[in-house]
Amino acid sequence: MTATPIPRTLAMTLYGDLDVSLIDELPAGRKPIQTVHRYEKDRLTIFTFIRKQIQEGRQVYIVYPLIEESETLELNNLMEGFESICRAFPEYPVSIVHGNQKPADKEFEMQRFVKGETKIMVATTVIEVGVNVPNASVMVIENAERFGLSQLHQLRGRVGRGAAQSYCILITKYALSKDSKVRIETMVRTNDGFEIAEVDLKLRGPGDLMGTQQSGVADLIIADLARDGAILQLARQAAERILQEDPSLAFPENARILTQIRAQGKHQLNWSRIS
């Protein structure tokens, strides 16, 4: 079961003997999340929007890529961000959650937010899964260019869980790599997890289909898993039909397939390494 299928998962559905169930619509009453891309210069406008949402009774997540300042990475960090948010919103209590906290402290801060005792949660990606606060309507992601599509989609999924309109604000620096631009544009354009997963597949590759590598270019000579999905599905259906009609590959028309399988058997592929 996966909410955000990573590229390797998509590839495995083409190669593995898997049954796939698709849930391709929102639960009743939920609205698509509106996602926008903003820069550092827009911070005051973003704070004004956050304050308006809180005044309307909503709650807000603000996610940072780092807990503390890094000597090598020029990124916004949670500790400085927490102080900045407290100064910008002195009238509202703020929760702080990160991976270096003791489990009891983390749970205490989580519960304060769940109960509505705090209006803003400043956090790292520890809130990526398992947090359900229907009253939260805004997700702000700092340095969004540092996150992969799966993480961005998961983080955005923390809001939009109630009936109110929800929003995701992606804040980035100005200079973005080609892949970062594609990721941000994809998040702004769509809420469709299947489309996002396909873009992720194109960007990262499916990884090692017979090993443990989660991403990277596949060593296929002709096929492209991102481009040739429909053809690969047809090929798999044809293979399943042959297995049903001629499981031992005794029919003359399947002789070449049998020869190829016997040739592959010489390589002694270790399918148990697929993780």
C-alpha positions as CSV (number, residue, x, y, z in Angstrom):
1,M,0.0,0.0,0.0
2,T,1.4,3.4,-0.9
3,A,0.0,6.9,-1.1
4,T,2.9,8.2,-3.2
5,P,4.2,5.5,-5.5
6,I,7.9,6.0,-6.1
7,P,9.4,5.3,-9.5
8,R,10.6,1.8,-8.4
9,T,7.2,0.9,-7.2
10,L,5.7,1.8,-10.6
11,A,8.4,-0.2,-12.4
12,M,7.7,-3.2,-10.2
13,T,4.0,-3.2,-11.1
14,L,5.1,-3.7,-14.7
15,Y,7.5,-6.6,-13.9
16,G,6.1,-8.2,-10.8
17,D,3.1,-10.5,-10.2
18,L,1.1,-7.8,-8.4
19,D,-2.5,-7.0,-8.1
20,V,-3.0,-3.2,-8.1
21,S,-5.9,-1.4,-6.5
22,L,-6.3,2.3,-7.5
23,I,-8.0,5.0,-5.4
24,D,-8.2,7.9,-7.8
25,E,-10.6,10.3,-6.2
26,L,-10.8,12.4,-3.0
27,P,-13.0,11.4,-0.1
28,A,-16.4,13.0,-0.2
29,G,-16.5,16.6,0.8
30,R,-12.8,17.4,0.3
31,K,-11.5,20.1,-2.1
32,P,-8.4,20.0,-4.2
33,I,-5.5,21.8,-2.5
34,Q,-4.4,25.0,-4.1
35,T,-0.7,25.1,-4.6
36,V,1.4,28.2,-5.3
37,H,5.2,28.9,-5.8
38,R,6.7,31.9,-4.0
39,Y,10.1,33.4,-3.2
40,E,11.8,34.9,-0.2
41,K,10.7,38.4,-1.2
42,D,7.0,37.3,-0.8
43,R,7.4,36.3,2.9
44,L,5.5,39.3,4.3
45,T,2.6,38.5,2.0
46,I,2.7,34.9,3.0
47,F,2.6,35.9,6.7
48,T,-0.4,38.1,6.0
49,F,-2.2,35.2,4.4
50,I,-1.3,32.9,7.3
51,R,-2.6,35.4,9.9
52,K,-5.9,35.6,7.9
53,Q,-6.3,31.8,7.9
54,I,-5.7,31.6,11.6
55,Q,-8.2,34.4,12.2
56,E,-10.7,32.3,10.3
57,G,-10.1,29.5,12.8
58,R,-7.6,27.4,10.8
59,Q,-4.1,26.1,11.6
60,V,-0.8,26.1,9.8
61,Y,2.2,23.9,9.2
62,I,5.6,25.4,8.3
63,V,8.2,22.8,7.3
64,Y,12.0,23.3,7.1
65,P,14.6,21.0,5.5
66,L,17.1,21.4,8.4
67,I,16.9,21.5,12.2
68,E,19.9,23.8,12.7
69,E,22.1,26.0,10.6
70,S,24.5,24.2,8.3
71,E,28.0,25.3,7.5
72,T,27.8,23.8,4.0
73,L,24.2,24.3,3.0
74,E,22.6,27.7,2.6
75,L,19.1,26.7,3.7
76,N,16.6,28.0,6.1
77,N,16.6,26.0,9.3
78,L,13.9,25.1,11.8
79,M,15.5,26.7,15.0
80,E,15.9,30.1,13.4
81,G,12.6,29.7,11.7
82,F,10.8,29.0,15.0
83,E,12.2,32.2,16.5
84,S,11.2,34.2,13.4
85,I,7.6,32.8,13.5
86,C,7.3,33.5,17.2
87,R,8.3,37.1,16.5
88,A,6.0,37.5,13.5
89,F,3.0,35.9,15.4
90,P,3.4,36.9,19.0
91,E,-0.3,36.6,19.6
92,Y,-0.5,32.9,18.7
93,P,1.1,29.8,20.4
94,V,3.5,27.8,18.2
95,S,4.4,24.1,18.3
96,I,7.9,22.8,17.3
97,V,8.5,19.2,16.2
98,H,11.7,17.6,14.9
99,G,13.6,14.4,14.9
100,N,16.0,15.3,17.7
101,Q,13.3,15.6,20.3
102,K,12.5,12.9,22.8
103,P,9.4,10.9,21.8
104,A,7.5,12.2,24.8
105,D,8.3,15.9,23.9
106,K,7.4,15.3,20.3
107,E,4.1,13.7,21.2
108,F,3.3,16.5,23.6
109,E,3.8,19.2,20.9
110,M,1.8,17.1,18.4
111,Q,-1.1,16.8,20.8
112,R,-1.1,20.5,21.5
113,F,-1.5,21.1,17.8
114,V,-4.1,18.4,17.3
115,K,-6.2,19.8,20.2
116,G,-6.0,23.3,18.7
117,E,-4.0,24.7,21.6
118,T,-1.3,25.9,19.1
119,K,-2.2,27.5,15.8
120,I,1.1,27.0,14.0
121,M,3.4,24.0,13.9
122,V,7.0,24.5,12.9
123,A,8.5,21.1,11.9
124,T,10.8,19.1,9.8
125,T,9.6,16.2,7.6
126,V,8.8,14.1,10.7
127,I,5.2,15.2,10.1
128,E,5.3,13.7,6.5
129,V,3.1,10.8,7.5
130,G,0.7,9.9,10.3
131,V,-0.5,13.4,11.2
132,N,-4.2,14.0,10.8
133,V,-5.5,17.5,11.7
134,P,-8.6,18.3,9.6
135,N,-8.5,21.9,10.9
136,A,-5.1,22.6,9.3
137,S,-5.5,24.4,6.0
138,V,-2.1,25.8,5.1
139,M,1.2,23.9,4.4
140,V,4.2,26.2,3.9
141,I,7.4,24.3,2.7
142,E,10.6,26.3,3.0
143,N,13.4,25.6,0.5
144,A,10.9,23.4,-1.4
145,E,13.5,22.8,-4.1
146,R,15.4,20.6,-1.7
147,F,12.6,18.0,-1.5
148,G,11.7,15.3,-3.9
149,L,8.3,15.0,-5.5
150,S,7.1,12.2,-3.3
151,Q,8.0,14.2,-0.1
152,L,6.4,17.3,-1.4
153,H,3.2,15.4,-2.3
154,Q,3.2,13.7,1.1
155,L,3.7,17.0,3.0
156,R,1.0,18.7,1.0
157,G,-1.3,15.8,2.0
158,R,-1.2,16.9,5.7
159,V,-3.7,19.6,4.7
160,G,-6.9,19.4,2.8
161,R,-8.2,16.7,5.2
162,G,-11.3,18.7,6.1
163,A,-14.1,20.4,4.3
164,A,-12.4,23.9,4.1
165,Q,-10.3,25.0,1.2
166,S,-6.6,24.3,1.8
167,Y,-3.4,25.7,0.5
168,C,0.2,24.7,-0.1
169,I,2.9,27.4,-0.4
170,L,6.2,26.3,-1.9
171,I,9.0,28.8,-1.0
172,T,12.2,28.5,-3.0
173,K,15.4,30.5,-3.8
174,Y,15.5,32.2,-7.3
175,A,18.2,30.0,-8.9
176,L,16.7,26.6,-9.5
177,S,18.0,23.5,-11.3
178,K,16.2,22.1,-14.3
179,D,14.8,19.2,-12.3
180,S,13.8,21.5,-9.4
181,K,11.8,23.7,-11.8
182,V,10.0,20.6,-13.1
183,R,9.2,19.4,-9.6
184,I,7.8,22.8,-8.5
185,E,5.8,23.3,-11.7
186,T,4.4,19.7,-11.3
187,M,3.2,20.4,-7.8
188,V,1.6,23.7,-8.8
189,R,-0.1,22.1,-11.8
190,T,-1.6,19.0,-10.3
191,N,-2.8,17.2,-7.2
192,D,-2.9,13.9,-9.0
193,G,-0.5,11.5,-7.3
194,F,-0.4,9.2,-10.4
195,E,0.7,12.1,-12.6
196,I,3.2,13.2,-9.9
197,A,4.6,9.6,-9.7
198,E,5.0,9.5,-13.5
199,V,7.0,12.7,-13.5
200,D,9.1,11.4,-10.6
201,L,9.8,8.2,-12.6
202,K,11.0,10.3,-15.5
203,L,13.2,12.5,-13.3
204,R,14.7,9.8,-11.1
205,G,14.5,6.6,-13.0
206,P,13.2,3.2,-11.7
207,G,16.4,2.1,-10.0
208,D,17.7,-1.5,-10.0
209,L,14.8,-3.8,-10.8
210,M,16.7,-6.8,-9.5
211,G,18.4,-5.2,-6.6
212,T,18.0,-2.6,-3.8
213,Q,18.8,0.7,-5.6
214,Q,15.6,2.8,-5.3
215,S,16.3,5.2,-8.2
216,G,18.6,5.7,-11.2
217,V,18.7,4.7,-14.8
218,A,17.5,1.2,-15.7
219,D,19.8,-0.9,-17.9
220,L,17.1,-1.6,-20.5
221,I,18.4,-1.6,-24.1
222,I,15.3,-0.5,-25.9
223,A,12.4,0.2,-23.5
224,D,11.9,3.4,-21.5
225,L,9.6,2.7,-18.4
226,A,8.4,6.3,-18.4
227,R,7.8,6.6,-22.1
228,D,6.7,3.1,-23.0
229,G,4.3,2.4,-20.2
230,A,1.4,1.4,-22.4
231,I,3.5,-0.9,-24.6
232,L,5.0,-2.6,-21.5
233,Q,1.5,-3.2,-20.1
234,L,0.5,-4.8,-23.4
235,A,3.6,-7.0,-23.3
236,R,2.9,-8.1,-19.8
237,Q,-0.7,-9.0,-20.7
238,A,0.6,-11.0,-23.6
239,A,3.0,-12.8,-21.3
240,E,0.2,-13.6,-18.9
241,R,-1.9,-15.0,-21.7
242,I,1.0,-17.3,-22.8
243,L,1.5,-18.6,-19.3
244,Q,-2.2,-19.5,-19.1
245,E,-2.4,-21.2,-22.5
246,D,1.1,-22.8,-22.6
247,P,2.8,-22.7,-19.2
248,S,5.5,-25.1,-20.3
249,L,6.1,-23.2,-23.5
250,A,5.7,-26.4,-25.6
251,F,3.8,-24.8,-28.5
252,P,5.9,-24.2,-31.6
253,E,5.1,-20.5,-31.7
254,N,6.6,-20.1,-28.2
255,A,9.9,-21.8,-29.0
256,R,11.9,-18.6,-29.3
257,I,10.6,-17.5,-25.9
258,L,11.7,-20.7,-24.3
259,T,15.1,-20.4,-25.9
260,Q,15.4,-16.8,-24.5
261,I,14.4,-17.9,-21.0
262,R,16.9,-20.7,-21.0
263,A,19.6,-18.3,-22.0
264,Q,18.7,-15.9,-19.2
265,G,18.8,-18.9,-16.7
266,K,22.5,-19.1,-17.3
267,H,23.0,-15.8,-15.5
268,Q,21.4,-17.2,-12.3
269,L,19.5,-14.0,-11.4
270,N,19.0,-13.7,-7.6
271,W,15.4,-12.5,-7.4
272,S,15.5,-12.7,-3.6
273,R,17.5,-9.5,-3.5
274,I,14.5,-7.5,-4.7
275,S,13.5,-5.5,-1.6
